[in-house]
Amino acid sequence: MSEHPRISVVIPTCHRNDLLAKCLEALAPQRQTLGKPYEVIVTDDGSRETAQAMIAEKFPWARWTQGPRRGPAANRNHGAAQAGGEWLAFTDDDCIPDADWLAAFAGAMHEGIRVYEGRTTTDLPLKGPRYQAPVNERGGYLWSCNLLLAREVFTRLGGFDEDFPYPHLEDVDLRLRLEAMGERWDFVAGAEIFHPQRPATPWRKRARAHQSSVYLCHKYDKPLSFANIDPLSFLRTVKHTLTGPGPCADKARFLAGFFAEQLYLLAMVPYWKYHYSKR
């Protein structure tokens, strides 16, 4: 690949070499149809093991770098700092880019638009309540698993906010700051990422992640609203789980965790609000 690629793909990873390998296979020069130079940077927060040896052996065209080990936001920023392209494309290590992913982004570029988001799909329907996968068919989210933006914009923005207390909503914050800067973006349906279904996040981690929601609301001085502890939303979730697909045992385990999550939030949200009000 060229020493000065126009597009730099940044992939944060941490202890998921099996998933990362599938992502890199889809990004190989012989698989992508772009036809122009691009580079792939894997920024690795692993501590027990890293992907360095695997990349050197199987994907020598990709560049490995040790991440800062301060969470996904810092890891993405670190990867972007190593990039040499005019454009930064972000995806995740558990995603599989389509062969036309980069070509679709490149073909959609036009003057005045410096931010683009692609289409994110999965193998619907979900297997049951204990599985999850992001789906973005029409745009408007700017999720970090399928995002392209000009390097100059990313730099002026200051990258992803590394102060989020838990890996959650950093890309929402990025979108809000882009809107505040007056940046517009286009949705590119042809720039597709496939996100396989994964087991749902355990309820303890899911509950803790809501601290980032409180941080986000405090940061923008917006009213705090948790749909998941709203009574109507609570009942809708229960009904959807009971009537949806999946074994009864999975539904029971999900609902047990869901109830525990709500109790945790009822106790912790007031504390988090107080904590950030004092900052």
Secondary structure, 3 states (H helix, E strand, C coil): CCCCCCEEEEEEECCCHHHHHHHHHHCCCCCCCCCCCEEEEEEECCCCCCCHHHHHHHCCCCEEEECCCCCHHHHHHHHHHHCCCCEEEECCCCCEECCCHHHHHHHHCCCCCCEEEEEEECCCCCCCCCEECCCECCCCCCCCCCEEEEHHHHHHHCCCCCCCCCCCCHHHHHHHHHHHHCCCCEEEEEEEEECCCEECCCHHHHHHCHHHHHHHHHHCCCCCCCHHHCHHHHHHHHHHHHHCCCCHHHHHHHHHHHHHHHHHHHHHHHHHHHHHHCC
